[in-house]
């Protein structure tokens, strides 16, 4: 298998000087996926590049469109493994939710990806390549996608080096030049990784999937949570905030009669004392065989009101792409119907 050019950082590109700039422009500004189309490079150079590298991390893409305009892209990687990215066009911005792994080892009980188990880590080029491939399918320039969340398949902090190398590729002025204020990494709460992330020069935003403020409930939902208790996660969040000054988002999937009790809202508010935070309540996105139900509207509102009355910044995030199996927790490699 030829090496993937997208795995390289700009400074490691095989060409020098203005040729390197031209090559980077073809890849990241124009989103070209074959060397032969790079008309301002000499033919011999294009042929040499083609013999040494590939620009295409995927051999196939299938699409599932949602009524709300979101599109799930089901990619087949060069080794035949599959993973997904979700494109969400809003009126004022275009957002993409990308994956960092095939499957996921975290095994969150309410998440269809967790049920798949772990396949493998994605390389930096396979991660950033999702943006380029989505842009190509959607017929937009890659740089039109300005918002990005690491919230698809996988736990990015368990694929730390590749996830951060991919973030470097997104943020570099020589590539996609994304703003670090518009890139969010979501973790299931790995305290060590959060502390390490605080020291990265690639200063992306942090979202922590807490889902429960008490150990017992959290461990019943996230089997791997035993390795990182809530206290450790909150301490790591404080450490991250001290260094970065960044507000932290806490994701909270609302599960009927599991984590939507008012005493849990009280405990959550207590846990977040002293942190600049924002809580996203996410009505659980149903999937076949999950065994969970979404909280009722009444319970969701009561939980929201309680948090708000306790001074917590809170919002309800209704996931996009539900009918296409593209919403949070639904990514399960389902083929188009
Ligand atoms: S919620 Fe995230 S961390 Fe948990 S299993 Fe799903 S993809 Fe993995």
Boltz pocket constraint, residues with backbone or C-beta under 6 A from the ligand:
constraints:
  - pocket:
      binder: B
      contacts: [[A, 103], [A, 104], [A, 105], [A, 106], [A, 107], [A, 108], [A, 111], [A, 112], [A, 113], [A, 114], [A, 115], [A, 151], [A, 152], [A, 153], [A, 154], [A, 155], [A, 188], [A, 329]]
      max_distance: 6.0
